[in-house]
Amino acid sequence: MNKYCRHSKNSLFIYMVLNIITAVLSVAIALIIELTINIVSTEQMDDFRRIVFGALIFIVLYFGFNYLRNFYMQRMINRYIGQLRSLLFRKIMSYSFVGFRKSSTSDYLSLLTNDIQIYQEGIVRSKLCVVQNVISATIVLLALLGTNISITFLIITCTVIIYFLPRLFNKKISLAQEKVSKRLALITGTASDYLEGFYVISTYNYQEKAGEKFDSANEKYYEKKNSLDKNLSKSETFSSVLSVATELLVLFVSAQFVFMNILNVGEMVAVMQLTGAFVQPLILIMTNLPKISGGRAIEERFLSILTVDENDRGNQKEESALLLFEKDIELCNISFSYEGQKEILHEIYLKIRKGKKYAVVGGSGAGKTTLINLINGIYKQNAGNILVDGCGIENKYRQYINLFATVGQNTFLFHSTVQENITLTEKEDAKRLVDACTISGVLELIQDQKCRLEQVIQENGANLSGGQKQKIALARAVYHEKPILILDEGMSAIDKKSAYDIEKRLLSRKNVTLLSITHDIHSPLLKEYDEIIFLVDGGIEMAGSYNAVFEHSEKFREFLNGTG
């Protein structure tokens, strides 16, 4: 992960310094205790007063540096997680449409929310906690060496045992964490699915069944979560028991050394204080190591996003500027099928000339939408080539898809204002905005007071009709002046008169290449298209002017008559 996202060297240095200072202050507690006991035993009241005063200053320092260390650690974690979440989101946004569809939207949401949270507590915080406590334990160990070498070696021996025994649970914890992550993603997906389908659930009285299915997903999650917690508890309990056993062993050995006059009582108490200061960090280290190991599965999920295959995304080095499109786009022997399924399109030869208008027609299942999605780069062909002005589009994927603006039956609008949905930018061109609103019919909506440019669109456009949403999507497509406009039943929800007027305006725009899938085969505007592309069973039966296709294709005539 460090290759993609890391803490800055300056931040780590400051964090290490703060840890060293707090560790030294922890050792100082033992020294204060030892001095106090020795002073009390010699009844030196003046020295006692001085040490009490010094202890008050020590408390202030101890509080201050511990606060700074904890605050700085949390700030480092927040920065790191924020950086990682942004990086993952940008990587997901860099996918091709095909690559994006390899996972569901709920999987991505779960990764950016649930998995990030688990990763934050399971790996990032735990790693910093281990670093913090290793520093503390090391400094305390050096202090113990200065007090009594024999006791120090005894503690080191116990430390080795404490380290290795809980590691027996690491593999189980890692597997359990992976299962918990998958179950959490399933809950997110189930909830997302039912919330988006609330209207259907309400209409068909599906509430009880939906509740049962969600309860089932929830119960399965907690089954795996309980399994994970059980293994973590075992590991933590082993560490705690072993640490208590270590402290008791050191206590008895120190007491024996007092009897043997190797240590005095003050030194014995100091040794016990240092032992506690050593064992507590050790417990935390042992507690956090399994969490780090358990979080590896989630880290692998992140890496699968960060190291995505080049075939699943556009070339990151290429510019986002439009590809030069001066003459035509040519599809040469294109074939397409979904993975492991029957071929949908076969042997497609098609030339789309700049500025021309094309109507794509055909029966249900003929492959119209699939063809459009191949042309605009949403899908990638299994065979054949796509040429722009005679040149292949390899390594120019991003530039290629920027040639197109596509409006479909199901339009997506962001939860922002109408104007922002059209312009998609803070800087808008007033003239272009008026032009786009006029062509798309949005201006009529504004004049009829059915919507306003500053009106906020609710999630999924809940406060707009289907026709209003399609008009706003059309305005967005026109505003951004893409060379090629694609309508995949993009006016199906608009009333016939408005749709006719909009289509008429689009056909008159000389600088726009238009491809329109339409089921309104009896529209008088069909004859105004430069070419009709007639598809039958995944192949182009014929392409040409309306009159030419009507004259030479019997299947087209049957299709128009409703018998094809």
SULJOSUL-V904483 format. One record per helix or strand of 3 or more residues. SS is the DSSP state (~ for helix, > for strand). FROM is the first residue (numbers start at 1). LEN is the number of residues. If there is no record, write none. Layout:
SS_FROM_LEN ; SS_FROM_LEN
This chain:
~_9_34 ; ~_45_49 ; ~_97_4 ; ~_105_43 ; ~_149_48 ; ~_198_6 ; ~_207_53 ; ~_265_30 ; ~_296_11 ; ~_310_3 ; >_328_10 ; >_343_11 ; >_357_6 ; ~_368_8 ; >_383_6 ; ~_397_5 ; >_404_5 ; ~_418_6 ; ~_430_11 ; ~_442_6 ; ~_459_3 ; ~_466_14 ; >_484_5 ; ~_496_12 ; >_513_5 ; ~_524_5 ; >_531_6 ; >_539_6 ; ~_546_7 ; ~_554_7
